[in-house]
Amino acid sequence: MKVLYVCTEIFPLLKTGGLGDVSGALPPALRDAGCDVRVLLPGFPAIRDGVGPSHLKQAEPLALPARRGPELSALPAQAPMLRPATLPGSELAAYVLDAPALFNRPGNPYADTQGDNGIRFALLGWAAACLGHGLDAYWQPDIVHCHDWHTGLAPLYLRQMAMPGPPRAASVFTIHNLAYQGIFPRTLFPQLGLPDYLFGIDGIEFWGQVSFMKAGLQAADRITTVSPAYAREIMAAEQGCGLDGLLRARSNVVSGILNGVDYAVWSPSRDDALVHPYDVESLEEKVTAKADLQRKIGLQERPDAMVFGVVSRLTEQKGLHLIEAVADELVRAGAQLAVLGAGDAPLEQAFVRAAAKHPGQIAVQVGYNECLAHGIMAGADVLLVPSRFEPCGLTQLYGLRYGALPLVHRVGGLADTVVDTTPENLEAGTATGFVFDEFSTQGLRAALRRAFDLHALPGAWKKVQRTAMGQRFDWREAAGQYAALYRSLIPQTDRIA
Ligand code: ADP
């Protein structure tokens, strides 16, 4: 079964969040599950410079056909090409979408610095659809698996494109975060090479604008999202981001497949970022990891202090204003707070102010730091993830593996992966963290109190830590579910004129 995996970021070459981690780990796991996987990526500088030469016998660059695709007059003169390449580490075959005028830009890959994001990501969708229709004479995928709004036009172009030859690939569209939708002004529509009727409520029009997310949801043969709870939540208005009606209408093709963890990257016993590795049998070493973190981030070295960690994009979604609101109380209770994150300026500044007010007890590093992210997982007692909504969330899974007990809002993937320390769960030995229901400082406070209470009982705390560290969210499991989904699609693939 041949699978084209289409995404915009991939660890370790380019990562802005969880999507990068998923794309780094899922394609190799799909290969291990028996799929013949290739990855299609835009030629951002980090991708272009990070991939190796292709190992394939037929490795000629492929020119994209322009006719009936996105209006290439909006593109620079140099024709976009697909260059075969190899991904470092996994050694998977890849196609890099080479269009330097669109992708060879420094900085955040999604920043719309030149107002042409619509065309940039339409071209990615077009490239995926061309491959799905057999552009590469030596390798036509059975499945085109697309990820998030950047790839939303791929399923639609796949359906719309009329190409001679074998039937098109089937499409799977995975929502990693419904809140980011790829909305563009209606003036983009005529440049997309799509028939006029698609600019309507049953097409890709969204309140008078063009929505790439909606295109993916309308046209994909199957829709998945990254946890079963989030799959349910996005079908209701509160978390449906205006697309819950469409998702309900397509509910027979929507499912949730929980993300996994790449334990080759995220395991405290073999983590290159740690000076003092440890594991469930050597938990006493976690105290050393705590001291390492305190020194590194600028907290007072106090082995007795309960350290709360945050590794997160600093956005409204993540609910971190709740933590900022209780920061003084945490310090008064003798705890410390270590924050690593970047994002919304007011939130960054609020944490920086809190650190200035409590030097040595609250430490904040604004920015992106992969190594420190590992250090916080290892050194923290509790990992805070109070997200307002959370499609899956990976950091709480890393927290579990590192014995930094996650304290989370009961929502999305957080609800699916953390077992609350209720008396019953403690008794049954299944508890792995702290879960709160009411999204408010009051709700958070109640969970914090339970964390402090449990921490005062070292034996009980260690028991929960051991249970947490013993959890496995293996990519093998997720890859098996995706492979089964792909298999279910192959006989149903049809050609729609
Ligand atoms: P999201 O994709 O919504 O950002 P996830 O929990 O799914 O959230 O994934 C976040 C990923 O990004 C994790 O690997 C986390 O460690 C990483 N991360 C987030 N912020 C930072 C940061 N400031 N520095 C380093 N890694 C970060």
Residues whose N, C-alpha, C, O or C-beta is under 5 A from the ligand:
A	BS01	ADP	T16 G17 G18 L19 D21 V311 S312 R313 L340 G341 A342 G367 Y368 N369 E370 A373 G393 L394 T395
